[in-house]
Every structure is written in structure tokens, then in C-alpha cells.
Amino acid sequence: MTQFITEPSRLLDRLSQTADADVTKADHWLSELATAKVAAAVAEERFTADFSPAAAGALAEATNRVRELSTVAAAVENFGGADHVRVRALRAPVVFSTFAKGFAERLAALTALVKPAARKLGERRLAMSEEGVRSVLIEIDPVVTSFRAYGEAITTALAAATFGETYSKARGANYEPRSFESLYAELISPLPTTPATSAN
């Protein structure tokens, strides 16, 4: 099944990639601090082994590096940590507005499926009825069953897209929080597929 890919979903994908890159950059500073602490510990051992001026200089340099990186790492932690970088980036206004536009396009695409699906179902029922088939048998006809399920799938998808658009326009306010991943998965999920069995 083909995913529902539109310009808004492509933009959201790029925003997600940018957020991931920011997480990597934030993680880099935390990793640098950890490495610097190890280097400082080694420098201290070397200094206490001979108390030489060279070892003292190396220890001072390593200690200063730890101090500098600690300031940077503290800023990352004060922000909420590397993980929070992605969460915050993907709850920016531009993300919600893009989701709202994407769900509006999804709604339009789904709405366009409603009448043709209902028409096909109606045509099949009418044709069988005119042939004298009893209603109970009409409803278990494979074609009727397929198109009835298809219509129900469209209705379910419409409800989900409507919620997605409403949630996004409200920027999640007064709603149970939804993750970027869950909204994105809903947005790009394949549209219901027209039954392969012809109703003609």
C-alpha cells in the first residue's frame, strides 16, 4: 500500500531530520565532557607519579577543558537534556501548522472517496435487487461486503484525520499529548484502497 505523501509530510520529515541533527549536536557536548573527564583523570595520575612541570601543565590544561565543557554541558542539561531538544523542536508552531495543513489535505482526499464508494455499493445492491436477490443474500454478497467495509474504512480514516487537524490547529492544547511520531504515522498512512472486485 502506498503511503499518503504530500508536501506537508515532506516538510515534516525534513523538520524531524533537523531535530535529530540537533540532538546529535547536543549529545556531542555531553560526550566531549565525558571524554575530557577521563583525560583529566589520566593527567592527574601522571602528575602524581612524578610531579613534573610538564605533567602539571597537562593536568591544568585537562582540568580547564573539563571546566569549559561542564559549562556547555550544564546549558544542555538546563534545557532539558539532549532528548528534550527533539521534543521541543517538534512542538514548534511551524510543526503544528504543517500538520494541520497536511491533515486538511488528507481530509480532502478521503472526502473525495466517499461518494464513489457509496455509489458503487448502491449500484451493486440495486442490480442484485432487480435480479430478485433477497436482501439478506445481497448483504453477504462478496462485492457488497467489500464495498461496505471500504466505506467503513473511509469513515474511520475521516474521523482520525479530523481529529488530527483539530489537534494540530489547537497545538495540542487541552488534549492528551500526541507524539510527533504518532501524528506523522497517522498523516502518511495509506488511504483505504478501493476493493479489487468490480461492482459492475
PAZAPA-4460 file (N, C-alpha, C; in steps of 0.05 Angstrom, whole numbers, plus 32768, in hexadecimal, padded with zeros to 4 digits):
% residues 200
    n_x    n_y    n_z   ca_x   ca_y   ca_z    c_x    c_y    c_z   seq   type   mol
   8011   7FE8   8000   8000   8000   8000   8012   8019   8000     1      M     A
   8009   802D   7FF1   8018   8045   7FEE   8012   8059   8004     2      T     A
   8027   8063   8011   8023   8077   8026   8019   8091   801A     3      Q     A
   800B   80A1   802A   7FFF   80BA   8022   8014   80D0   8026     4      F     A
   8024   80D4   8011   803A   80E7   8012   8032   8101   8004     5      I     A
   8034   8118   8012   802E   8132   8007   8044   8145   800E     6      T     A
   8042   815E   8004   8057   8171   800B   8059   8176   8029     7      E     A
   8042   8179   8038   8044   817B   8055   8053   8164   8062     8      P     A
   804E   814C   8059   805B   8135   8066   8079   8135   805F     9      S     A
   8080   813E   8048   809C   8140   8041   80AA   8155   8052    10      R     A
   809C   816C   8057   80A8   8180   8068   80AB   8176   8084    11      L     A
   8097   8167   808E   8099   815C   80A9   80B0   8149   80AB    12      L     A
   80B5   813A   8096   80CB   8127   8096   80E6   8136   8098    13      D     A
   80E7   814D   808A   8100   815D   808B   8103   8169   80A7    14      R     A
   80ED   8172   80B3   80EF   817E   80CE   80F7   8169   80E2    15      L     A
   80EE   8151   80DE   80F6   813B   80F0   8114   8135   80EE    16      S     A
   811E   8135   80D5   813A   8130   80D1   814B   8146   80DD    17      Q     A
   8142   815F   80DB   8150   8176   80E7   8151   8173   8105    18      T     A
   813A   816A   8111   8139   8166   812E   814C   8150   8137    19      A     A
   814D   813B   8127   8160   8125   812D   817D   812F   812C    20      D     A
   8183   8140   8119   819E   814B   8116   81A5   815C   812E    21      A     A
   8191   816B   8138   8195   817C   8150   819B   816A   8169    22      D     A
   818D   8154   816A   8191   8141   8181   81AE   8137   8180    23      V     A
   81B7   8130   8168   81D2   8126   8164   81E6   813B   816D    24      T     A
   81E1   8154   8166   81F4   816A   816E   81F3   816E   818D    25      K     A
   81DC   816C   8199   81DA   816E   81B6   81E8   8157   81C4    26      A     A
   81E4   813F   81B9   81F1   8128   81C4   820F   8129   81C2    27      D     A
   8218   8137   81AD   8235   8139   81A8   8243   8147   81C0    28      H     A
   8236   815C   81CA   8243   816B   81E1   8244   815A   81FA    29      W     A
   822F   814A   81FE   822F   8138   8216   8245   8123   8213    30      L     A
   8248   8119   81FB   825C   8105   81F5   8278   8111   81F9    31      S     A
   827B   812A   81EF   8295   8138   81F2   829D   813B   820F    32      E     A
   8289   8142   8220   828E   8146   823C   8297   812B   8249    33      L     A
   828A   8116   8242   8291   80FC   824D   82AE   80F4   8245    34      A     A
   82B5   80FA   822C   82D0   80F4   8223   82E4   8105   8231    35      T     A
   82DD   811F   8235   82EF   8131   8242   82F4   8129   8260    36      A     A
   82E0   811F   826D   82E3   8116   8289   82F6   80FE   828B    37      K     A
   82F3   80ED   8277   8306   80D6   8277   8322   80DF   8273    38      V     A
   8326   80F2   8260   8341   80FD   825B   834C   810B   8273    39      A     A
   833B   8119   8282   8344   8127   829A   834C   8114   82AF    40      A     A
   833E   80FE   82B2   8345   80EA   82C6   8360   80DD   82BF    41      A     A
   8365   80D8   82A5   837E   80CD   829D   8395   80E1   82A2    42      V     A
   838F   80FB   829C   83A3   8110   82A0   83AA   8113   82BE    43      A     A
   8396   810F   82CF   839B   8111   82EC   83AD   80FA   82F5    44      E     A
   83A8   80E2   82EB   83B8   80CB   82F2   83D5   80CF   82EA    45      E     A
   83D9   80DA   82D2   83F4   80DF   82C8   8402   80F5   82D9    46      R     A
   83F3   8109   82E1   83FF   811E   82F1   8408   8113   830C    47      F     A
   83F6   8104   8319   83FD   80FA   8333   8413   80E4   8332    48      T     A
   8419   80DB   831A   842F   80C7   8317   844A   80D3   8319    49      A     A
   844D   80ED   8310   8468   80F9   8311   8467   8117   8318    50      D     A
   844F   8123   8319   844C   813F   8320   845E   8152   830E    51      F     A
   8461   8149   82F5   8472   8159   82E3   8462   8171   82D9    52      S     A
   8471   8187   82D1   8464   819E   82C6   8453   8197   82AD    53      P     A
   845D   8185   829C   844F   817E   8284   8434   8170   828B    54      A     A
   8436   815E   829F   841D   8150   82A7   840A   8164   82B4    55      A     A
   8415   8178   82C3   8403   818C   82D0   83F5   819C   82BA    56      A     A
   8404   81A3   82A5   83F8   81B3   8290   83E2   81A4   8282    57      G     A
   83E7   818A   827D   83D3   8179   8270   83BA   8176   8281    58      A     A
   83BF   8174   829C   83A8   8171   82AE   8398   818B   82AE    59      L     A
   83A5   81A1   82AF   8397   81BB   82AF   8387   81BE   8295    60      A     A
   8393   81B7   827F   8385   81B9   8265   836D   81A7   8264    61      E     A
   8370   818E   826E   835A   817B   826E   8344   8184   8280    62      A     A
   834B   818F   8297   8337   8199   82AB   8328   81B0   82A0    63      T     A
   8336   81C3   8292   8328   81DA   8286   8314   81D1   8270    64      N     A
   831D   81BC   8261   830B   81B1   824C   82F1   81A6   8259    65      R     A
   82F4   8198   826F   82DD   818D   827D   82CB   81A4   8286    66      V     A
   82D7   81B9   8291   82C8   81D0   829C   82B8   81DD   8285    67      R     A
   82C5   81E1   826E   82B8   81EE   8258   82A1   81DE   824D    68      E     A
   82A6   81C4   824A   8291   81B2   8240   827A   81AE   8253    69      L     A
   8281   81B0   826D   826C   81AD   8282   8257   81C4   827F    70      S     A
   8261   81DC   8279   824F   81F2   8275   823C   81EE   825D    71      T     A
   8248   81E3   8247   8238   81DE   8230   8224   81C7   8235    72      V     A
   822E   81B2   8242   821C   819B   8247   8206   81A3   825B    73      A     A
   820C   81B4   826E   81F7   81BE   8280   81E1   81CC   8272    74      A     A
   81E9   81DC   825D   81D5   81EA   824D   81C3   81D6   823F    75      A     A
   81CE   81C1   8235   81BE   81AC   8228   81AB   819F   823C    76      V     A
   81B5   8199   8253   81A4   818C   8267   818F   819F   8271    77      E     A
   8195   81B9   8275   8182   81CC   827D   816B   81CF   8269    78      N     A
   8172   81CA   8250   815E   81CB   823A   814B   81B3   823C    79      F     A
   8153   819F   824A   8143   8187   824D   8151   816E   8243    80      G     A
   816A   8171   823B   8179   815A   8232   8176   8157   8214    81      G     A
   8187   8146   8209   8188   8142   81EC   816D   8138   81E1    82      A     A
   815F   8126   81F0   8146   811B   81E7   8131   8131   81E5    83      D     A
   8132   8144   81F7   811E   815A   81F6   8122   816C   81DE    84      H     A
   813A   816D   81D3   813F   817D   81BC   812C   8176   81A5    85      V     A
   8129   815C   81A0   8117   8153   818B   80FA   8158   8191    86      R     A
   80F2   8152   81AA   80D6   8156   81B2   80CE   8173   81AE    87      V     A
   80E0   8185   81B7   80D9   81A1   81B6   80D8   81AB   8199    88      R     A
   80EB   81A2   8189   80ED   81AA   816D   80D4   81A1   815D    89      A     A
   80CA   8189   8164   80B3   817E   8156   8098   8186   8162    90      L     A
   8099   8199   8174   8080   81A5   817E   807F   81C3   8178    91      R     A
   808F   81CB   8165   8090   81E7   815D   8077   81EE   814D    92      A     A
   806E   8207   814D   8056   820F   813E   8056   8206   8120    93      P     A
   806E   8208   8113   806F   8200   80F7   8069   81E2   80F3    94      V     A
   8070   81D2   8107   806A   81B5   8105   804C   81B1   8107    95      V     A
   803F   81BE   811A   8022   81BA   811D   8013   81C5   8104    96      F     A
   801B   81DC   80FA   800D   81E7   80E3   8011   81D5   80CA    97      S     A
   8029   81C9   80C8   802D   81B7   80B1   801D   819E   80B4    98      T     A
   801A   8194   80CD   8009   817D   80D1   7FEC   8184   80CA    99      F     A
   7FE3   819C   80D2   7FC7   81A4   80CC   7FC2   81A5   80AE   100      A     A
   7FD5   81AF   80A0   7FD3   81B0   8082   7FD2   8194   8077   101      K     A
   7FE4   8183   8081   7FE5   8168   8077   7FCC   8159   807C   102      G     A
   7FC1   815B   8094   7FA8   814D   809A   7F90   8159   808A   103      F     A
   7F91   8173   8084   7F7C   817E   8073   7F7D   8172   8057   104      A     A
   7F95   816E   804C   7F98   8161   8032   7F8F   8144   8033   105      E     A
   7F95   8137   8049   7F8D   811B   804D   7F6E   8119   804E   106      R     A
   7F62   812C   805C   7F45   812C   805E   7F38   8130   8042   107      L     A
   7F44   8142   8032   7F39   8147   8018   7F3B   812E   8006   108      A     A
   7F52   8120   8009   7F56   8107   7FF9   7F42   80F2   8002   109      A     A
   7F3D   80F0   801C   7F2B   80DB   8026   7F0E   80E2   801E   110      L     A
   7F07   80FB   8020   7EEC   8104   801A   7EE6   80FE   7FFD   111      T     A
   7EFA   8100   7FEB   7EF6   80FB   7FCF   7EEF   80DD   7FCA   112      A     A
   7EF5   80CC   7FDD   7EF0   80AF   7FDA   7ED4   80A7   7FE2   113      L     A
   7EC6   80B9   7FF2   7EAD   80B1   7FFE   7E97   80AC   7FE9   114      V     A
   7E92   80BF   7FD7   7E7C   80BC   7FC4   7E80   80A5   7FB1   115      K     A
   7E98   80A2   7FA5   7E9C   808B   7F93   7E98   8070   7FA1   116      P     A
   7EA1   806E   7FBA   7E9E   8055   7FC9   7E80   8050   7FCE   117      A     A
   7E72   8064   7FD6   7E55   8061   7FDB   7E46   805A   7FC2   118      A     A
   7E4E   8067   7FAC   7E41   8061   7F92   7E45   8045   7F89   119      R     A
   7E5E   803B   7F8B   7E64   801F   7F84   7E54   800B   7F94   120      K     A
   7E52   8011   7FAE   7E43   7FFF   7FC0   7E26   8000   7FB9   121      L     A
   7E1B   8018   7FB4   7DFF   801A   7FAD   7DF9   800D   7F93   122      G     A
   7E0B   8010   7F7F   7E06   8004   7F65   7E05   7FE5   7F67   123      E     A
   7E17   7FDA   7F77   7E18   7FBD   7F7A   7DFF   7FB3   7F88   124      R     A
   7DF6   7FC0   7F9D   7DDE   7FB8   7FAB   7DC6   7FBA   7F99   125      R     A
   7DC4   7FD0   7F89   7DAE   7FD4   7F77   7DAD   7FBE   7F62   126      L     A
   7DC4   7FB9   7F56   7DC6   7FA5   7F41   7DBD   7F8A   7F4B   127      A     A
   7DC6   7F82   7F63   7DBE   7F68   7F6E   7DA1   7F68   7F75   128      M     A
   7D97   7F7E   7F7F   7D7A   7F80   7F87   7D69   7F7D   7F6E   129      S     A
   7D71   7F89   7F58   7D61   7F88   7F3F   7D62   7F6C   7F33   130      E     A
   7D77   7F5D   7F3B   7D79   7F41   7F32   7D69   7F2E   7F44   131      E     A
   7D5C   7F3A   7F59   7D4B   7F2A   7F6A   7D59   7F1D   7F82   132      G     A
   7D72   7F26   7F86   7D81   7F1A   7F9D   7D76   7F25   7FB7   133      V     A
   7D72   7F14   7FCA   7D67   7F1D   7FE4   7D7C   7F2F   7FF3   134      R     A
   7D72   7F41   8003   7D83   7F55   8010   7D98   7F48   8022   135      S     A
   7D90   7F32   802F   7DA3   7F25   8041   7DBA   7F19   8032   136      V     A
   7DB5   7F10   8019   7DCA   7F05   8009   7DDB   7F1C   7FFC   137      L     A
   7DCE   7F32   7FF7   7DDC   7F49   7FEC   7DF2   7F52   7FFF   138      I     A
   7DEB   7F53   8019   7DFE   7F5D   802C   7E16   7F4B   8032   139      E     A
   7E14   7F32   802A   7E2B   7F20   802D   7E39   7F1B   8012   140      I     A
   7E30   7F29   7FFE   7E3E   7F28   7FE4   7E5A   7F32   7FE7   141      D     A
   7E6E   7F25   7FDC   7E8A   7F2D   7FE0   7E90   7F4A   7FD7   142      P     A
   7E83   7F52   7FC1   7E88   7F6E   7FB7   7E7B   7F82   7FCB   143      V     A
   7E63   7F7C   7FD3   7E56   7F8E   7FE6   7E66   7F8F   8001   144      V     A
   7E6E   7F78   800A   7E7E   7F77   8023   7E98   7F87   8020   145      T     A
   7EA5   7F84   800A   7EBF   7F92   8005   7EBB   7FB0   8005   146      S     A
   7EA6   7FBA   7FF7   7EA1   7FD6   7FF5   7E96   7FE2   800F   147      F     A
   7E87   7FD2   801E   7E7E   7FDB   8038   7E95   7FDF   804B   148      R     A
   7EA8   7FCC   804B   7EC0   7FCE   805C   7ED1   7FE6   8053   149      A     A
   7ED2   7FEA   8039   7EE1   8000   802D   7ED6   801B   8037   150      Y     A
   7EBB   801D   8037   7EAE   8035   8041   7EB3   803A   805E   151      G     A
   7EB3   8024   806E   7EB8   8027   808A   7ED5   802F   808F   152      E     A
   7EE7   8025   807F   7F03   802D   8082   7F07   804A   807C   153      A     A
   7EF9   8054   8068   7EFA   8071   8061   7EF0   8082   8078   154      I     A
   7ED9   8079   8084   7ECD   8088   809A   7EE1   8089   80B2   155      T     A
   7EED   8073   80B8   7F01   8071   80CE   7F18   8084   80C8   156      T     A
   7F22   8083   80B0   7F39   8094   80A9   7F32   80B2   80A9   157      A     A
   7F19   80B8   80A2   7F10   80D4   80A3   7F0F   80DE   80C0   158      L     A
   7F06   80CD   80D2   7F04   80D5   80EE   7F20   80DA   80F9   159      A     A
   7F33   80C9   80F2   7F4F   80CC   80FC   7F5C   80E5   80F0   160      A     A
   7F57   80EA   80D7   7F62   8102   80CA   7F56   811C   80D5   161      A     A
   7F3C   811A   80DB   7F2F   8132   80E6   7F3B   8138   8102   162      T     A
   7F3F   8123   8112   7F4B   8127   812C   7F67   8132   8128   163      F     A
   7F77   8127   8116   7F92   8131   8111   7F93   814E   810A   164      G     A
   7F81   8157   80F9   7F80   8173   80F1   7F78   8184   8109   165      E     A
   7F64   817C   8118   7F5B   818C   812F   7F70   818D   8144   166      T     A
   7F7D   8177   814A   7F93   8176   815E   7FAA   8188   8155   167      Y     A
   7FB0   8188   813C   7FC7   8197   8132   7FC1   81B5   8132   168      S     A
   7FA8   81BD   812B   7FA1   81D9   812C   7FA1   81E4   8148   169      K     A
   7F9A   81D2   815B   7F9B   81DA   8178   7FB6   81D8   8184   170      A     A
   7FCA   81CE   8174   7FE5   81C9   817D   7FE5   81B7   8196   171      R     A
   7FD2   81A5   8196   7FD1   8191   81AC   7FC5   819B   81C6   172      G     A
   7FBD   81B4   81C7   7FB3   81BF   81E0   7F98   81B1   81E7   173      A     A
   7F96   81AA   8201   7F7E   819D   820C   7F79   8181   8200   174      N     A
   7F8E   8175   81F6   7F8C   815A   81EC   7FA2   8149   81F9   175      Y     A
   7F9D   812F   81FA   7FB2   811C   8202   7FC9   811E   81EE   176      E     A
   7FE1   8123   81F8   7FF8   8127   81E6   7FFB   8111   81D2   177      P     A
   8000   8118   81B9   8006   8104   81A4   8023   8109   819B   178      R     A
   8032   80F4   8197   804D   80F8   818E   804E   80FF   8171   179      S     A
   8065   810B   8169   8069   8111   814D   8066   80F8   813C   180      F     A
   8072   80E3   8146   8073   80CA   8137   8057   80BF   8132   181      E     A
   8045   80C0   8146   802A   80B5   8143   801A   80C6   812F   182      S     A
   801D   80E0   8131   800F   80F2   811E   8019   80EE   8102   183      L     A
   8033   80EC   80FF   803F   80E9   80E5   8036   80CE   80D8   184      Y     A
   8036   80B9   80E8   802D   809F   80DF   8010   80A0   80D5   185      A     A
   8000   80AE   80E4   7FE3   80B1   80DC   7FE1   80C1   80C2   186      E     A
   7FF1   80D6   80C0   7FEF   80E7   80A9   7FF6   80D9   808F   187      L     A
   800B   80C9   8090   8015   80BC   8077   800A   80A0   8073   188      I     A
   7FF9   8096   8085   7FEF   807B   8081   7FDF   8079   8067   189      S     A
   7FE1   8062   805A   7FD3   805F   8040   7FB5   8064   8042   190      P     A
   7FAA   8070   802D   7F8D   8074   802C   7F81   8058   8027   191      L     A
   7F67   8055   802F   7F59   803C   802A   7F5A   8036   800C   192      P     A
   7F5F   801D   8005   7F61   8014   7FEA   7F47   800A   7FDF   193      T     A
   7F40   8014   7FC7   7F27   800B   7FBA   7F29   7FEC   7FB6   194      T     A
   7F14   7FDE   7FBE   7F13   7FC1   7FBA   7F1A   7FB9   7F9E   195      P     A
   7F2A   7FA4   7F9B   7F32   7F9B   7F81   7F1B   7F90   7F71   196      A     A
   7F07   7F85   7F7F   7EF0   7F79   7F72   7EDE   7F8E   7F66   197      T     A
   7ED9   7F8C   7F4C   7EC8   7FA1   7F3F   7EAB   7F9E   7F48   198      S     A
   7E9E   7FB4   7F4B   7E82   7FB3   7F52   7E70   7FB5   7F3A   199      A     A
   7E7C   7FB3   7F22   7E6C   7FB5   7F0A   7E61   7F99   7F03   200      N     A
***
